[in-house]
């Protein structure tokens, strides 16, 4: 177990009149932007990750703590409990950015009483993390869903494979082991045989067999929200992805603010039906066949491009932190006045575009003028420098590796 130096963290906590804010999983930009939001709110920030290379560890605005992998839940929870016992004089507000640390903290709330998780507890989060539950509640609430089959047996999977058009996907009902095993959110299949093979490989992850709604990445819409214990929405953001990494199925690398009352209303209705309170990303895809929005998933945590919400005046980490502290807040939302504002992780976008064979001109056009760059902050420059340096060093490293390989027997 690796605990931070007591003197350094102790001084940081002692200097603040506010309780600590702990960001769990700062590997990429969603954790980095949470650090910056909370630091701007005046909180002493502790960034926790199990990778020394985590992007958030490059930020000067947080104390960095190297932890066990949250997939080893017992070691991870024991570590967090020891950290709190050693360092905290009052409970901390904790913001996970990925599913595994969220589940670990919520499931072990009794052991981690020194960590206050904004929003619902494990009684709500446990079923909510299951895609089957999300789709069942959505359908009952009159919200559209893609054609989806929950297949628990080979016979059920074959019926689904015959009923679906192609391409189709296998996606997890239980996302944590699926993402760890396959390293991607879905398995894309071009034929019934491929679908059956994918179903067998994911059979222990409560697999769903689902149609692919036609359309490019820009048909994926997000409602980002924070609802308090009374169900009031203290923060609302609406936007859409423009480009994913990789294209088609992946995480956002270029996003755009775009307000639509209809999906905001659907997202809030779904969260209420789920009984959920806290930070959420509710994602829909606009189906061109019937012009209806279909639910993709609800993520009860910060998502990758929540920095665009902050740029539009909806700072969800700050809102959550202050709500836990009981500070009164005026509800805020993005709106049509922000339509067209874009967000990008420029280095990742340009690197992925080059690997895909996309021209530099097209990649720059996708970013557009005046975009919010997710890693850049003049007060906290090192994360952007590290990201930008990868554009140069990664191709050189690959070239040297290929050259070295040719000389091997």
Secondary structure, DSSP 8 states (H G I E B T S, - for coil): -----HHHHHHHHHT-SS--EEEE--SSHHHHHHHHHHHHTT--EEEEES-TT-GGGG-TTEEEEE---TTSHHHHHHHHHHHHHHH-SS-EEEEE-SHHHHHHHHHTTTTTTTEEESS--HHHHHHHTBHHHHHHHHHHTT-EE--EEE--SHHHHHHHHHHS-SSEEEEESBHHHHHHHHSSSEEEESSHHHHHHHHHHTGGG-EEEEE---S-GGGEEEEEEEE-TTS-EEEEEEEEEEEEESSSSSEEEEEEE---HHHHHHHHHHHHHHT--EEEEEEEEEETTTTEEEEEEEESS--TTHHHHHHTT--HHHHHHHHHTT-----EE--GGGTT-EEE-HHHHHHHHHHHT--HHHHHHHH-TT-EETT--TTS-HHHHHHHHHHHHHHHHHHHHHHHHHT--
